[in-house]
Amino acid sequence: MPASAQTCIFFRGCANIFSMKRVICIFIIVMHLAGCATYKSQSVSFRPPKDYPNHLTVEGAELGAEAYVDPSKAEQAFGFDVCGAGLLPVQIVLDNQSGQGIEVLSEQTFLIDASDNYWKVLTTRQAVERVDKATKAGHIGKGAGSGAMYGTAAGAILGLAIGILTGRVGQAAFKGAVLGASGGAVIGGSMAADDYSHESKISGDVHDKKVEGKTFPAGTLTNGFLFFPGEAASAKELRLQIRFRATGAVRTLLIPFNPSIKPSVIPSAPVTRP
């Protein structure tokens, strides 16, 4: 073979290898981004109740609240796009100097939006499902199918890389996609097996942050969250109902998120003991 022809083949091979490297690099980047989890657990800071414009004191307990309506601010606080997941978090800060335990009654606690619509607190199950669906793009119960789709894309890209070297781009890409789908189904099955642990992690995190169902002991400074549906889109005020454990007294508080409006306690009938 003439030297010129050998040189041509050599440089063509180098170009093919360079092209293949580019494709593989793109593949690695794409697969890495596709595999990145968008959910992470993160502690949310808070301030003493008196530092919130809407703070109030009822029977020795001082409370303040903050609504995370702004998506960017909420994401910065939670470490993931909590608003995009369909939640509107409201943080409650409580300095309990009442001398008795306090609990939040979620059944009669509502978020009132700018149009005076009332929104109920999401249950833990509902909040977890929303976050899980958003972060996993609907992969719950569909691991094998999702894995096959992932494998198809991966196989097609790798097949394309091989095709660049062999000169049979279309055929190699098609075969790669078929093989990738088969392998992806297997991968997807294992992904489905991990669904429970992923969901359990979210469930535990949501449960730790939520305030309902918990008793806040006397003499403690604590914070927690109420998660409302993201469909609310705005937050005018929080209608919060609490119960004092020792006396059984129930108080309903109106906590506005407009600094110009003062918080108040809705008058209630006196507590009667049997």
Long-range contacts (C-beta under 8 A, 24 or more apart in sequence): 16-164, 16-165, 17-165, 19-164, 20-161, 20-162, 20-164, 20-165, 23-157, 23-160, 23-161, 23-164, 24-158, 24-161, 26-157, 27-154, 27-157, 27-158, 27-161, 30-153, 30-157, 31-154, 34-150, 37-135, 38-80, 38-81, 38-134, 38-135, 39-80, 39-131, 39-135, 39-202, 40-79, 40-80, 41-79, 41-201, 41-205, 42-77, 42-78, 42-79, 42-80, 44-77, 44-78, 44-91, 44-209, 44-223, 44-225, 45-77, 46-91, 46-93, 46-223, 47-93, 48-93, 48-95, 48-221, 49-93, 49-94, 49-95, 52-93, 53-259, 54-255, 54-256, 54-257, 54-259, 54-261, 54-263, 55-263, 56-253, 56-255, 56-263, 56-264, 56-265, 58-242, 58-251, 58-253, 58-265, 59-98, 59-244, 59-249, 59-251, 60-96, 60-97, 60-98, 60-99, 61-94, 61-95, 61-96, 61-97, 61-98, 61-102, 61-242, 62-94, 62-95, 62-97, 63-92, 63-93, 63-94, 63-95, 63-240, 63-253, 63-255, 64-92, 64-93, 64-255, 65-90, 65-91, 65-92, 65-93, 65-238, 65-240, 65-255, 65-257, 66-90, 66-91, 66-93, 66-257, 67-91, 67-111, 67-235, 67-238, 67-257, 69-233, 69-234, 69-235, 80-135, 81-134, 82-131, 83-230, 84-134, 85-130, 85-131, 85-133, 85-134, 85-135, 85-230, 86-130, 86-131, 86-134, 86-229, 86-230, 86-231, 87-122, 87-127, 87-130, 87-131, 87-227, 87-228, 87-229, 87-230, 88-119, 88-227, 88-228, 88-229, 88-230, 88-232, 88-233, 88-235, 89-225, 89-226, 89-227, 89-228, 90-225, 90-226, 90-227, 90-228, 90-235, 90-238, 91-223, 91-224, 91-225, 92-211, 92-223, 92-224, 92-225, 92-226, 92-240, 93-221, 93-222, 93-223, 94-216, 94-220, 94-221, 94-222, 94-223, 95-221, 96-216, 96-217, 96-218, 96-219, 96-220, 96-221, 96-222, 97-218, 97-219, 98-218, 98-244, 99-218, 99-246, 100-218, 100-244, 100-245, 100-246, 100-247, 101-215, 101-216, 101-217, 101-218, 101-244, 101-245, 101-246, 102-215, 102-216, 102-242, 102-243, 102-244, 102-245, 103-213, 103-214, 103-215, 103-216, 103-242, 103-243, 103-245, 104-211, 104-212, 104-214, 104-226, 104-240, 104-241, 104-242, 105-212, 105-241, 105-242, 105-243, 105-250, 106-212, 106-213, 106-226, 107-241, 108-239, 108-241, 108-252, 109-212, 109-226, 109-238, 109-239, 109-240, 109-241, 110-238, 110-239, 111-226, 111-228, 111-232, 111-235, 111-238, 111-239, 112-235, 112-236, 112-237, 112-238, 112-239, 113-232, 113-233, 113-234, 113-235, 113-236, 114-234, 114-235, 114-236, 115-234, 116-236, 117-232, 118-239, 119-228, 119-229, 119-231, 119-232, 120-228, 120-229, 121-212, 121-226, 121-227, 121-228, 122-227, 122-228, 122-229, 124-203, 124-206, 124-207, 124-210, 127-206, 127-210, 127-227, 128-199, 128-202, 128-203, 128-206, 130-230, 131-202, 131-206, 132-198, 132-199, 132-202, 135-202, 136-195, 136-198, 139-191, 139-192, 139-195, 140-195, 140-199, 141-192, 141-195, 142-192, 143-188, 143-189, 143-190, 143-191, 143-192, 143-193, 143-194, 143-195, 144-185, 144-188, 144-189, 144-192, 145-185, 145-188, 146-188, 146-191, 147-184, 147-185, 147-186, 147-187, 147-188, 147-189, 147-190, 147-191, 147-192, 148-181, 148-182, 148-184, 148-185, 148-188, 149-181, 149-184, 150-184, 150-187, 150-188, 151-180, 151-181, 151-182, 151-183, 151-184, 151-185, 151-187, 151-188, 152-177, 152-180, 152-181, 152-184, 153-177, 153-180, 154-180, 154-184, 155-179, 155-180, 155-181, 155-183, 155-184, 156-180, 215-245, 237-261, 247-271, 248-273
